[in-house]
Each structure stands twice: as structure tokens, then as C-alpha cells.
Amino acid sequence: MLKPSASRAPWLRVSTAVLVVATAVVAACDPNNLTTVHDPDSVPPSDVNSKAGLPFLFAGAVQTFQVAYSGAGDEANNGHEGQINMTGLLTDELIDIESFPTRQQVDARNTLPSNVSLKGTFADLSSARAAADQASAGYAKFDPTNPIWPRVLDYAGYSYLMFAEYYCDGVPFSTINTTNGKITYGLPLSRPDIRRIALAKFDSAETLGAAAVAADNAAGNSTAIDSEVIYLARVGQARALMDSNDYASAAAVAAGVPPGFQYIVENSTNNPIQFNGIWNYNVAGNFFGVGDFDGGTGLDFVSGNDPRVLTIDTGQPGAIGFGPDWVEQEIYFQPGSNTVLASGLEAQLIIAEADLKAGNVGGWAGILNGLRGGAGIPPLTADSTTLAPADMRIDVMFRERAFWLFLTGHRMEDMRRLVRQYGRDQATVFPSVNPTAIGLSYSSDVDFPVSEDEQNNPNFHGCTDRKA
């Protein structure tokens, strides 16, 4: 994330150690359980509903999103595996090499609403969504010209987008009135409906970000901070449009993102809740290993020896004590390693896939080889691109995405899109053939269910569709 200029308000640089008071947000999985405060910093409830409380609402949105996305090291407090880890387990990026049964089930594609690990990550993402929505409402009411508002909207947009990409149809989003404590129970929404909400958040973020850039220009200030909010929104828009099978619109939006743009989710060593959860479960703990031909259908993330997927074979088994070697990923090699949320690289990959969809094979291959050349990776040969059969080109496209975007939360929706938009059989896309690393047989789930904790919502009666 770009650093704020000195001319900006000092609280723009607030650390994620400062958390919103517990009464500020509500977790959608259980509207009676409010977001947990993990640090001693707090703000009186009366200040939350005021302009003075906005920095705390912003900090809470940042912190909860980090925990939901990349996870944390606070294992004593419900785990916090994070969406990147859990989607990695369900797909071919990661394998479970420990004895925790609920994470074993995810690796085996047997995801149940009662799964404790999935209940925890659903709660974390729900808290992130609620915190961002609460903060957004606060800025809209008390400080609508503040340039932080569009950033909060971006966090909200990505939270909704992850629900659409990772979860079944029928996710409800409940809210709580912080003035009187009354709960408004949400109705189950389809994934297309959730994507439309995400798109609306991104659209608002881009509009407000553009207004902030104009104000910066008028005041003679740098526009870098506000511009990155616009680019973050555009990548989210393009991603949601591609998920919706609207490739032309996705490419048009992605074209407005500079190739060098990168937005990171910051982790730190200040507190275990701020640790990078991918590091925590794969490096600090030998719980998850990097997959290699996972389930007989996965990609060669280890044996491919690709510089985009850095790994180390420890030569030792995982925590369970048997099975394949514990292979560490080396992208997130420290507890304070940051995680990329969106980038110009991703935007270029979206444009490339749109070219492939439109039959512009030369343009598609040119983008892929341009990206590889910029990283010092040899180009793809003609027999795998311009001269390749159509199915092979699709394989190449998704392999390039998998390696460029390794462990950033993209692989699960990419696999679902291969089934949903390209007509592939899910058994040939998701790990399915060989047993898991610890010998379990695969089931057929391609998504995460809504947590059973949502049963207290009278509008919710279970997932309405669990297809890709």
C-alpha cells in the first residue's frame, strides 16, 4: 500500500493495532456475536457514532479485513486460518499435513456448515464485511468528503466479492443498529446478487476517489494515495465482471489500471493477530504444505520449479508425522510478510483472458509473454499458445494465473470458473483422483457453506445452490 503523504491527516497513518470498539460491527454468521477486540485500544461507544470515532472505525475495517483475508497467528483465539489458506486447501495450492480433522475435511473437499474451521473463517469474513459497511456508513453520515471513505468502500467491495467467489448461493448479510442494538436479519442472496453489491461498492469507491484526486489537484497535493484507491476499485470491478462472464467489460475496466500498480494488505510482528496467517500455518507450523499434482489433477506448484512459486522441501513430514514432505512456501517467509490484494499484473491477466475469449490469440499470447519477460521468465512457445489447440490455450491461461497469483485467494474462483464458464467437469479441475496427503478420499464440494451459526437468522434455511 502506498504511504500517505505528509500533507494528509495524521490519522490516515493509523496502525491496524487500533481496533474498533466491539459494539461497532456485527458478524453476519451470528448477529448476536459482535466483533472481538484483540488489542487494548478502544473508543467509547458514544464516540463511534460521531466524526471523532471514524478513525477507529477505519482501523477496525483494516484489521478485520487483514485477519479475514490472509489470516493471523492468534491460534488460541479461534484460529483465524484466513480465506487464502482455506481456499488453498480446497484447491490444489495447499495440502493438509496435520491432524486437525476439520481442516482435513476442507482438503478432502468435504465442507459442512458445522465445520469449526469454516465457521471461524466465515465469522472473520463476516466481521470484515460488517466493519467496512459500518465504517462506510459513518463516513457517509459524518464526513462524506473524507478521502478515507472510498478506501473503506474498497474493503467492503472485496469482502462481498470473496463471499461471491468462495461461498454457496444463499449468503445472508445481517446488520445491527449501533444506537438501539436492534438486528435486521438479512435475506439469502445469490452469488450474482452479491457480485452486484460488490460492483456497486467499487463504483462508489472509484467515483469518490476521483473526487479526492480532483481536490488534491486543486490544492496542489500529490494524488498518489487517492489514485491507488481508484485502481484498487477497478481491479475489483474487473474481477467481479470476469466472474460474471462479462469479459469485454472486465477488460475495459482493467485497461485503466497501471501495470505497476500493487495494493498490499499489511501484516506485522506487533501482535499475533497481525501475523501473516499463511506464514503461521505453513512456515511457523507444519500444518499445511504446498501442493504438487494435488489429488492427481492439481498443478505442479513444487516440481515445476517456477520462480513465481518459491518453495523449500524441508525433508520432514508434516505435523501428522507421516505422508509427503512438508514443503514450505517462501513468498510469505516472515510473520510480518505483506499480502497482495490487487495489482496491475492481475489487471493484465484479465485483459489477456478476455483476448483469449474473443479469439485474439496473438494478443493473449503477447500479454502473457510480456509479463513473463518482465520477470525474466522464458516465453511460452508457439506450440502452447498461438499454435495450440483451444483446450490447451485455456489450460495455459489458468496455469499462468495460478502461478502469478499463487496464494492470493484467486485459485478457487478460477477453478469454479473453469467449471461454470468453460464447461469443464469439476472432477477434472479440483483435486479428486488420488487420496489426500493423509489418505482421505475426496468428496465433490467446490465451495464453502454458510456457517450453521446462521441458523439463528429466521430468513436463512441453508445454502440454495452449491454448484460452481
Summary of the structure (lengths in Angstrom):
residues: 468
radius of gyration: 21.3
end to end distance: 32.3
largest distance: 65.7
contacts: 1679
relative contact order: 0.16
helix: 49%
strand: 8%
